[in-house]
Amino acid sequence: MIPAPRPVLDTVPLYVPKPPVARADGTSHRLFLNENPYPPLPSVLEEVSRAALVAHHYPEIMPGDLVAALAQRLGVPESDVVTGPGTVGIYQQIAQAMLDPGDEVVYAWPSFEAYPIVARIAAARAVEVPLRDGVHDLEAMAARVSPRTRAVFLCDPNNPTGTAVRQADVEAFLAAVPPSVLVVLDEAYREFSRGPGAVDGVELYRRHPNVLVLRTFSKAYGLAGLRVGYGVAHPVLSAALRKCAVPCGVNGIAVRAALASLRVEDELFARVDGIVRDRDALREALVGRGIAVLPSETNFLWLPLGQRAGHVAATLEAAGLMARLYPGEGIRLTVGTPEANARVVTALEDALVRA
């Protein structure tokens, strides 16, 4: 008889759905994973090459140099910094450290697809609160917090809609939530946010001991393939997360690349500014053609197409544009290179305006 996995896994969706199919002629553009369209800077690649020479060595159990650099950059104690193989790795630490069977986890929906997985693997109850006009409905989320609520996950700016809330609104939300409830503020896309009153999770963490802030090197820093995420939390929380972290979970090449990226942030953020300009220009071009696109504070756009989403995604795929389809809801399009963005405008015009 074959050993049976835990029954709760029957309720857990796979994290990544089947990706779009790339064109055989190599002209496809990957616009479905919110990746930075540009490779790491030359100085970062040089550091990666040097780090690869000692890839036969184990990395540190916890990346001390990176923790020290992040603590200095953020103005926080080193004891408050945690790391993981992407923020997804830290979510696994959260599940192990904070969630017991029967606990409740509140989050908006649609939002980051890891949330229901984190909750259900821990045998916790996922409490999904619908977005309001594509934005977190913080009042409704606060109302869903119950005595069984153990954690709240806030993705800001939100994936997949690209929308953001304001610092004042999160302050009001935190005032309404019991301090015994962990509030995870996921800021994976914060470097792309330009709206007034943008949330600063580290500032909130300083004044709210129940706040855990997550950030990543995957998006703005262009290191998605190396998997480096980090978080900031008060010592009671950070120590618990470290106990649940996989030893050597962030590999040595990734650590060196992240450190090199921190040293050239001015150059990197100039690239981010360019992506933001391209994002706004792409949205303006689409809206000008009568295509509904939500305002975005990320490196992607959300098209709330409803039942037309499948047809449009297929049209984009035929044009070599690999978009992320949410069946019956919409399409998420990563902002790509200028060439890719121009092709998006043409393909969407063909799919929607001329249909």
Phi, psi and omega in degrees: 000133182280136177302139183266130173296167178301135181301332182299335181293341176295339180263000186264122177285155172294143185293314184248120175288173179302124182287159174300161183268126177285150178286144182293336183277003175079013183261012182283154175239128182278100182239031186239359183235011179059035179280152169293130183285355185244145180288168176304155179297154182307320181294327178288319178297323177298319178294322176299316180298318179293320181294329181295338180294340178243030180292348177279355176264146172292144171285176176296152175304314172231133187288088187300317181296319180291318177301316180296318181294318179292320179298318179294317182296321184269348182070042180231160176294146177301329181296341183267357183261130175239157181226163177193169177286080189080165178295335177300322177298322179289326175300324176296323176297319179299315181301316182287323186276332193240340189250131173249157175306133180093346174295159177250142175237121182259133175204160177284161178209133004283146177208201185303127188291350176286340188300307179296331179292313179302314182295311189287326177297327177278003184061028174268164181266123178277124178249103185263127182249119183301143172297157174244112185056037177081005185239150174307128174266086188294327177296316179293324178294317178299323180292336180273354176289128184234176177301341180267357181288125180256330184209152172236133177253122177242118177260109183220121352300154190276139171252118026252002190275343179078002184273161182225155172256176182257156179304318182297324180291322178291323175302313179297321178297314181297326178292334182270347184260135179302142181295348177280351180267126176288129175247112179266117180255105185269110184249045183300333186246015188299329182295342180265357186275131181233002185288157178294143178071027182300147182287137172241100186297324181295322176297321178293319179301324182299329186252353182228103183297345180268006181264131173243122183258133177243137175220173188211157172263005187284324191266279184298325183276350174070032181243035184303323183286349181259346171061079175229111173239160178212162180218163177229127180205160178292157193305324180300320180282314184297322179295321179294320180295319179298323179298333183261000182284145174291127178302139181060032186292333175255116188287162186297323179295319179297319179298313181295321179294319179295317178298318178296324179293321178298329181286340182239036183300323181301316180292319179296317183287338170296322174296317180300318177302321178295320178296321179296317178297318179296321178300311182293322178292321179294315179298317180300319180295320181288315179298323178296341177259014176081018181260126181288124178219127179290149171301143186234142173243026184232197175256028178212168178238147178248125177251106182280082189267350181060228184290346178278353188301317182297315179298315182293319178299320178294322178295317178297317180298321178296334178270007179082022181245107188270096184261165179263115182268132168247096189308130178076358182240302183176193181228137173253126183241117174292141173287121184254206175290163177306323178297314180296318182296321178296322179292327177299314181301313181297315183293319179291325176297318178295320186284327189244310187287320184267000182292000000 
